[in-house]
Structures are given as structure tokens and as C-alpha cells.
Amino acid sequence: MSDNQVLTPILPVNDMAVSKAFYMKLGFTLYHESPEYIIFGHPSGAALHIQPTVEGWLIPGRNPFGLYFYVENVDEIAAAVGAEPVDQPWGMYEASFSDPDETLIRVGWPTSKR
């Protein structure tokens, strides 16, 4: 996990074990785990915290949450979840997919830096 000052999302999830496995598949490392809270770090410097959701927050098909993950290894992460990266007209090379709770995940890197 980065020693820099950063903003870190705290994401509600329905199943801590399922979400833990998903985010570890994306390359996140486990820094802390309890039944109520998991802290992840990533070699890129990104961090993510997850906690059990409050009843009724995550309704299937209506999850309002999303994460944008700026990372150089877009192809590697996209392949881990079966997504196909594309060059977007806004200058990003990115892939979009959902986590187990249908949170929108986008991984991207500026096309000009590829």
C-alpha cells in the first residue's frame, strides 16, 4: 500500500469472501481482514476497502457504485476477468466490467502513454 496521501474508496459488498477473491484476482494484496472490514493495496499504489453492505443498499441491477482504476497493465487485468480493452475516443485505453455486486469497474490508461 502506498505511503502517499490518497483518497481510498470504501465499497459495500454483499459477500466479503466472494469480493475478496475477486479483487485479489485483479492484483490487489490483502493488508487487513476481519469479518467487518478488508483493506487492500495494489502495486500501482491504489487502495480499496470493503465492508458488508447495509440491508437493501445493493439491489441486483441497481448498484449505483463505480470505480475507475488508473493502471498501466490494463490488458492483464482485463484478461483476468474476461474483458476486452478498447481505445476510447476520450483518449483512454480501457476495459469495463462488473464486480460480484455489479459495481461498475473500469480499468484504464491514457492512450498517449501506451
N, C-alpha and C positions, 0 to 999 in steps of 0.2 A: 504494500500500500504506500502511496506517496506521502512524503513528509511536507509537501506543499499545502498551502491553504487552498481548499477546493470546496465546491458545492457537491454534496452527495445525496442522491435520491434515496428515500425510504419508501419501498414499494410494498403494498399489502398483497398477500398471496393466500390462496385457499389451502394449499398443501405445502408445508415447509420442505418436506423431503423431496417432493417432485420438483419444486422450484430450485432447490439446492442443486440437484443433479443437472437440471437444465442450464443454469448459469455456470456451473463448473465445466460443462461441455463447451461453453463459449470462451473458456480460458481463464475464468475467474478463480482465484485462490481463496480458500476459507481462512479467515482470520479469527473469527469468534463464532461459536454456535451454542445456543441454548434453545429450549423449546419455544421461547417467545421472541428470539431475535437472532439473525445471522448477519455477519459482516463479511463482505467480500472485498478483495482488492484485485487488480489486474496489472499485468506487467506494463501496460500502457500508462499507468497512473490513475486510471479510473477506479472508482469505488462504488459499491452498491450495498445497501442494507435492505433486508426483507424482514417482514413480521407478519404474523397471522392477521387476516383481514377481520374487520368487524362484520358481523352478520348483515347480509343484504347489500354490502358495498360492491361486490364483484358479481354482477348478474351476467350469465352467459350471453354473448352477443352484444353487450352494452358496456364493456370495460372502457372507461374514459382515459386510462393512463397510457403513456407512451414514453419511450426512452430513445434518445439519439446518442449513439456510441461512435465518437470520432476515433478511428483506429486505422493504422496502415494496412493491417492484414485482413482486409475485407473479404478476399477470396477464401481464406482459411476458415474464418468464422461462418461465412455463408455456407460453405461446404458442410460444416458440422451440423447444420440444421436443414440441409437440402434446399437452400435458397439460391437464386441466381442474381448476382450483381449486375447492374447496368449503369452506363453513363447517363446521368440525368441532365436535362437542359440547364439546370441551375448550377452546373459545374461540379457536381459531386458524383463519384463512383460509389454506388450504394446498393445494399440489399435490404429488403423489408421482410419481416416475418413476425410471428406472434409467439409469446411465451405460453406456458401451460394455462395461464389465466386469461389469455387473449390480450395481454398488454402488447401494444404495437412496439416492436423493436426495429430500429433502423441502424445499420452499421454503415459508415461512410467515411470517405477520404477525398479531399479535393482532387479532381481530375488532373489539374495542373501539376500536382505533386507526385503523380504516379510515374 
